Amino acid sequence: MKQGITYSQAGVNINAGNELVRRIKPLVENTNRQGSMSDFGGFGGRFDLRAAGYVDPILVAATDGVGTKLRIAIDSQRLETIGIDLVAMCVNDLVCQGAEPLFFLDYFATAKLSVDEAERVVAGIANGCRQAECSLIGGETAEMPGLYAQNDFDLAGFAVGAVTREQMLPRKIQVGDILLGLASNGLHSNGYSLVRRIVSQSSLHWEAECPWEEGTLGEVLLRPTRIYAATMQSLLADREVIAISHITGGGLTENIPRMLPADLGAEVDLSVWKLPAIFRWFADQGPISKAEFLRTFNAGIGLVLAVRERQADQISDKLQNMGEQVWQIGRVVDGSGVSYKGTLF
């Protein structure tokens, strides 16, 4: 008679999954906001729009991952902040529609579940949700031996926000509108396949001293993506912003046109802001052409706002008083695409 085989022997540990749920429950509950309905661990997360103050909202949804930045986090075992990146990549997209982030769900898939590692990742996700003022209302942990390499895992996130009909973005953009650039704090979560290629060619490793600032290379490259959601809510409520672009994959070149109508383009003056040292190092090491650089990296600009020219100075001052670095980087023009003047490097 054949001896019985268990799911655990096949590589899936249900007890480990249950232990992870037990550990992360307080992290999840700590992200509760108005509208949250505490039922973590059920078949689906629930959220009360009426309790959040909405009567006739438009729902906006976004999903994303963190790209190959995750490879650096896994290889260096610095897992505490990659979850912040996951939240940021989703909720910053919601803001571009004028939406307030309401809730978030995550997907964590791995070959063999390490409860300790997964808890560190989820703690980062919860941190990101608190920064974005949205609730982590659920998620999925999948243990899939044979599909992922040993000690590897993948992350995906899903965010939902809401906006009233009259506050939806973009609104009518016109020639002469000013483009405000809000500072990024580094690479954010884009361009990392090229980053890893250049680092490999340089013979550096993640524990090496960073060539352009204090700290190890791994620490600096894993600085989490900035979350702009909370900062933007007061501007959105006052209807001072016409359109917003999140500068992610495709850089300034491909993301600014996403907020513009087909018959309008943008002129950007690259000499207005100073290129952060992290970008200058990679541009030099590549070397990377200007065109390739501007469609790969954010170049130090994480968010671009379109505002009326008469309000540009006032909105810039307000943002600076809220702790943002902001520059008037260009304007809306006739045509299409993005044209550049000046130089970054």
C-alpha positions in Angstrom: 0.0 0.0 0.0 1.4 3.4 -1.0 2.1 5.8 1.8 -0.1 9.0 1.7 1.4 12.2 0.5 0.7 15.6 2.0 0.4 19.1 0.5 3.4 20.0 2.7 5.5 17.3 1.1 4.5 18.8 -2.3 6.0 22.1 -1.2 3.1 24.1 0.1 2.9 24.8 3.8 -0.6 25.9 4.8 0.4 26.3 8.5 3.1 28.9 7.4 0.4 30.8 5.5 -1.9 30.8 8.5 1.0 32.0 10.7 1.7 34.9 8.3 -1.9 36.0 8.4 -1.8 36.0 12.2 1.4 38.1 12.3 0.3 40.7 9.7 -3.2 41.2 11.1 -2.1 44.0 13.5 -0.1 45.7 10.6 -3.2 45.6 8.5 -5.5 46.9 11.2 -3.1 49.8 11.8 -3.9 51.1 8.2 -7.6 51.5 8.9 -9.2 54.8 7.8 -12.7 56.2 7.5 -14.6 53.7 5.5 -12.6 50.6 6.5 -14.6 47.5 7.5 -12.6 45.2 9.7 -12.9 41.7 8.3 -9.3 40.8 7.4 -8.9 37.2 6.6 -12.3 36.8 4.8 -12.9 36.0 1.2 -12.7 39.6 0.2 -12.0 43.0 1.6 -14.8 45.5 2.1 -14.9 49.2 2.1 -17.8 51.6 2.9 -17.9 54.5 0.5 -20.7 56.3 2.3 -18.7 56.2 5.6 -15.7 57.7 3.7 -17.9 60.6 2.7 -18.8 59.8 -0.9 -22.3 60.0 -2.3 -21.9 59.7 -6.1 -18.2 58.8 -6.7 -16.3 57.7 -9.7 -14.1 54.7 -8.7 -10.5 54.7 -10.1 -8.3 51.5 -10.0 -4.6 51.0 -10.6 -2.4 47.9 -10.5 1.4 47.7 -10.7 4.6 46.0 -9.4 8.0 47.2 -8.5 9.9 45.8 -11.5 13.4 44.4 -11.1 14.1 46.7 -8.1 12.8 43.6 -6.4 15.9 41.7 -7.5 18.1 44.0 -5.5 15.9 43.8 -2.5 16.0 40.0 -2.6 19.7 39.7 -3.3 20.6 42.2 -0.6 17.9 40.9 1.9 16.8 44.5 2.4 13.0 43.8 2.4 11.6 46.5 4.7 10.9 49.2 2.1 10.0 47.4 -1.1 6.4 47.3 0.0 6.4 51.1 0.1 7.4 51.1 -3.5 4.5 48.8 -4.3 2.0 51.1 -2.8 3.6 54.2 -4.3 3.5 52.9 -7.9 -0.3 52.3 -7.6 -1.5 55.3 -5.5 0.5 57.9 -7.4 -1.3 56.7 -10.6 -4.7 57.2 -8.8 -3.7 60.8 -8.0 -3.3 61.5 -11.7 -7.1 61.0 -12.1 -7.8 63.3 -9.2 -8.7 60.4 -7.0 -8.2 59.9 -3.3 -6.7 56.5 -2.5 -9.1 54.5 -0.4 -7.8 50.9 -0.2 -5.1 48.6 -1.3 -4.6 44.9 -1.8 -1.3 43.0 -2.4 -0.2 39.8 -4.0 2.8 38.0 -2.8 3.9 34.9 -4.7 6.9 32.7 -3.9 8.4 29.2 -4.3 8.5 28.5 -0.5 7.0 30.9 2.0 9.3 32.4 4.6 7.0 33.9 7.2 9.7 36.2 8.5 10.5 37.6 5.0 6.9 38.0 4.0 6.1 39.8 7.3 8.9 42.3 6.6 7.5 42.9 3.1 4.0 43.4 4.3 5.2 45.7 7.1 6.5 47.9 4.3 3.2 47.7 2.4 1.4 48.8 5.6 3.8 51.7 6.0 3.1 52.8 2.4 -0.6 52.6 3.0 -0.3 54.8 6.1 1.7 57.3 4.0 -1.0 57.3 1.3 -3.8 57.4 3.9 -5.5 54.3 2.5 -6.4 51.0 4.0 -4.8 47.7 3.4 -7.9 45.6 3.3 -6.7 42.2 2.0 -4.4 40.4 -0.3 -3.1 37.0 -1.4 -0.1 34.9 -0.5 0.7 32.2 -3.0 3.2 29.4 -2.4 4.0 27.9 -5.8 7.0 25.5 -5.9 8.3 24.8 -9.3 7.1 28.1 -10.7 9.5 30.4 -8.9 13.2 29.9 -8.2 14.2 29.0 -4.7 14.3 32.0 -2.3 12.6 34.2 -5.0 9.2 36.0 -4.7 7.2 38.4 -6.7 4.9 41.3 -5.7 1.9 43.0 -7.3 -0.4 45.6 -5.9 -3.9 46.9 -6.6 -5.3 50.2 -5.4 -8.8 51.7 -5.6 -9.6 55.4 -5.1 -12.6 57.7 -5.6 -13.2 61.1 -7.0 -16.3 63.2 -7.4 -17.4 63.8 -11.0 -16.6 67.5 -10.9 -13.1 66.9 -9.6 -12.0 64.3 -12.2 -8.7 65.0 -14.0 -7.5 65.9 -16.5 -9.6 69.1 -17.0 -9.3 71.3 -20.1 -5.7 72.0 -20.8 -4.7 75.0 -23.0 -1.6 76.4 -24.6 0.4 78.4 -22.1 -0.4 76.3 -19.0 2.6 75.9 -16.8 4.2 72.5 -15.9 5.3 72.2 -12.3 7.8 69.4 -11.5 7.8 67.9 -8.1 11.1 66.3 -7.0 11.6 62.6 -6.9 13.9 61.2 -4.2 15.9 59.0 -6.7 15.2 56.3 -9.2 11.8 55.5 -7.6 10.9 52.1 -9.2 11.8 52.4 -12.9 14.9 51.8 -15.0 16.2 49.1 -12.7 17.0 46.6 -15.5 19.4 49.1 -17.0 20.6 50.1 -13.5 21.5 46.4 -12.7 23.3 46.1 -16.1 25.4 49.2 -15.4 26.2 48.1 -11.9 27.2 44.7 -13.2 29.6 46.3 -15.7 31.1 48.4 -13.0 32.0 45.3 -11.0 30.4 46.8 -7.9 28.1 44.8 -5.5 25.2 45.8 -3.4 27.2 46.0 -0.2 29.9 48.2 -1.8 30.1 51.9 -0.8 27.9 54.0 -2.9 30.0 56.1 -5.4 27.8 59.3 -5.1 26.6 59.5 -1.5 27.0 57.9 1.9 25.7 54.4 2.4 26.0 51.1 0.6 24.9 50.9 -3.1 22.1 48.6 -2.1 20.7 50.9 0.5 20.7 53.9 -1.8 19.2 52.1 -4.7 16.4 50.7 -2.5 15.3 54.1 -1.3 11.5 53.8 -1.6 9.4 55.7 -4.2 7.9 58.9 -2.9 4.2 58.8 -2.2 2.5 62.1 -3.3 -1.1 61.2 -2.5 -1.5 62.9 0.8 0.3 66.1 -0.4 -1.9 66.4 -3.4 -5.3 66.1 -1.7 -5.5 69.7 -0.6 -4.6 71.0 -4.1 -7.2 68.6 -5.6 -9.9 69.7 -3.2 -9.3 73.3 -4.2 -9.4 72.4 -7.9 -6.1 74.2 -8.5 -4.6 71.5 -10.7 -5.6 70.9 -14.3 -3.8 67.6 -15.0 -1.1 65.4 -13.4 1.4 63.0 -14.8 3.3 60.3 -12.7 6.8 60.0 -14.1 7.3 56.3 -14.2 8.5 54.0 -17.0 9.0 56.1 -20.1 10.3 59.0 -18.2 9.4 62.6 -18.9 9.3 61.9 -22.7 6.4 59.4 -22.6 4.5 60.3 -19.5 3.9 64.0 -19.9 1.9 63.4 -23.1 -0.4 61.0 -21.3 -2.1 63.9 -19.6 -2.3 66.1 -22.7 -4.9 66.1 -25.5 -3.7 64.8 -28.9 -3.2 68.4 -30.4 -1.1 69.7 -27.5 2.5 69.1 -26.5 5.0 70.2 -23.9 8.2 72.2 -23.9 10.5 71.3 -21.0 13.5 73.4 -20.0 16.1 70.9 -18.6 18.3 73.6 -17.2 15.6 74.6 -14.6 16.6 71.9 -12.0 19.8 70.3 -11.1 20.1 66.6 -12.0 20.6 64.6 -8.8 24.0 62.8 -8.4 22.4 59.3 -8.7 21.3 60.0 -12.2 24.5 61.7 -13.2 26.5 58.6 -12.1 24.4 56.2 -14.2 24.4 58.6 -17.2 28.2 58.7 -17.1 28.8 55.0 -16.4 26.5 53.8 -19.2 27.2 55.9 -21.1 23.5 56.8 -21.8 22.4 59.2 -24.6 20.2 62.1 -23.6 17.2 60.7 -25.4 17.5 57.3 -23.9 18.0 58.8 -20.4 14.9 60.9 -20.6 12.7 58.0 -21.7 14.1 55.6 -19.0 14.6 57.6 -15.8 12.5 60.3 -14.0 15.6 62.6 -14.0 14.7 63.9 -10.6 11.0 64.7 -11.3 8.5 62.4 -9.8 5.2 64.2 -10.6 4.3 66.9 -13.2 1.3 69.1 -12.6 -0.3 71.3 -15.3 -1.7 74.6 -13.8 -2.9 77.9 -15.1 -0.1 80.4 -15.6 -1.7 83.0 -13.3 -1.7 80.5 -10.5 1.7 78.9 -11.0 3.6 80.9 -8.5 0.9 80.6 -5.8 0.7 76.8 -6.2 4.5 76.5 -6.2 4.6 78.4 -2.9 1.9 76.3 -1.4 3.8 73.1 -2.4 7.0 74.4 -1.0 5.3 75.2 2.3 4.1 71.6 2.4 7.7 70.4 2.1 7.9 69.7 -1.6 10.7 70.7 -3.9 9.0 72.2 -7.0 10.2 73.9 -10.2 8.4 75.5 -13.1 9.9 73.1 -15.7 8.0 74.1 -18.8 4.7 74.9 -20.5 2.0 73.5 -22.7 2.5 74.3 -26.4 0.8 73.5 -29.8 1.9 70.3 -31.3 2.5 66.9 -29.8 5.0 65.1 -27.7 7.7 66.7 -25.5 10.4 69.0 -26.8 13.4 69.9 -24.7 15.7 72.9 -24.4 18.7 73.3 -22.1 20.6 70.4 -20.8 20.9 68.2 -17.7 24.3 66.8 -18.3 
